[in-house]
Amino acid sequence: MAARMTGLLHSSDQRGPFPPFQMVIVSQQGTVLFQCEVNRNGKVRHAHAAGQVRRSHFPATVFFTDRSQVTRTFQIERAKKAEA
């Protein structure tokens, strides 16, 4: 998911995002569901999930902050079942 978000930023932002990135996913109740750092190579480091993420946590908001301290927000409307 972090790699997909990084790809979206590269394609949509004219000036381009500046890695590394901080990504935080917050539920509609205000609970931090997941947080991580994405390095320059797109690899996730220091990932932390706050327990089991459930469909009831959605919609959720993603905060994506780059090295220049620019924060972008995205809305995840619903959870998609992970493919095996």
C-alpha positions as CSV (number, residue, x, y, z in Angstrom):
1,M,0.0,0.0,0.0
2,A,2.8,2.4,0.8
3,A,4.4,1.8,-2.5
4,R,1.1,2.4,-4.3
5,M,0.6,5.7,-2.4
6,T,4.1,6.8,-3.4
7,G,3.3,6.0,-7.0
8,L,0.2,8.1,-6.8
9,L,2.1,11.1,-5.5
10,H,4.8,10.9,-8.2
11,S,2.1,10.9,-10.9
12,S,-0.1,13.7,-9.4
13,D,2.3,16.2,-7.9
14,Q,4.1,18.6,-10.2
15,R,7.0,19.4,-8.0
16,G,7.3,15.8,-6.8
17,P,7.4,14.4,-3.3
18,F,10.7,14.3,-1.4
19,P,11.5,10.9,0.3
20,P,11.6,9.6,2.9
21,F,7.9,9.7,3.8
22,Q,5.9,9.2,6.9
23,M,2.6,7.5,6.4
24,V,-0.1,7.3,9.1
25,I,-3.6,5.8,8.7
26,V,-6.3,7.0,11.1
27,S,-9.7,5.5,11.5
28,Q,-13.0,7.4,11.5
29,Q,-12.9,7.2,15.3
30,G,-9.5,8.9,15.4
31,T,-7.5,5.7,16.2
32,V,-4.1,5.3,14.6
33,L,-4.4,2.0,12.7
34,F,-1.0,1.9,11.0
35,Q,2.1,4.1,10.7
36,C,5.4,3.6,8.9
37,E,8.3,5.3,7.2
38,V,9.0,4.7,3.4
39,N,12.6,5.2,2.5
40,R,14.0,6.6,-0.8
41,N,13.8,3.2,-2.5
42,G,10.2,2.7,-1.6
43,K,10.8,0.2,1.1
44,V,8.8,0.3,4.3
45,R,10.8,0.8,7.5
46,H,9.6,1.0,11.1
47,A,6.1,-0.2,10.4
48,H,3.7,-0.4,13.3
49,A,0.1,-1.6,13.2
50,A,-2.1,-0.9,16.2
51,G,-3.7,-4.3,16.4
52,Q,-6.1,-5.9,13.9
53,V,-7.4,-3.6,11.2
54,R,-11.1,-4.3,10.5
55,R,-13.6,-3.2,7.9
56,S,-15.4,-1.3,10.6
57,H,-12.4,1.1,10.8
58,F,-13.2,2.5,7.4
59,P,-13.5,5.0,5.9
60,A,-10.0,6.0,7.1
61,T,-7.7,8.9,6.4
62,V,-4.1,8.6,5.3
63,F,-1.6,11.3,6.2
64,F,1.4,11.2,3.9
65,T,4.3,13.6,5.0
66,D,7.4,14.0,3.0
67,R,10.9,15.3,3.9
68,S,9.9,18.9,3.1
69,Q,7.1,18.6,5.7
70,V,4.4,18.8,3.1
71,T,1.4,16.7,4.2
72,R,-1.1,15.2,1.8
73,T,-4.3,13.5,2.9
74,F,-6.2,10.7,1.2
75,Q,-9.5,9.0,2.1
76,I,-9.8,5.2,2.0
77,E,-13.5,4.6,1.6
78,R,-13.4,0.8,2.2
79,A,-11.1,-2.0,2.9
80,K,-10.3,-4.5,0.2
81,K,-9.7,-8.1,1.1
82,A,-6.0,-8.9,0.8
83,E,-5.1,-11.3,-2.0
84,A,-3.2,-14.4,-1.1
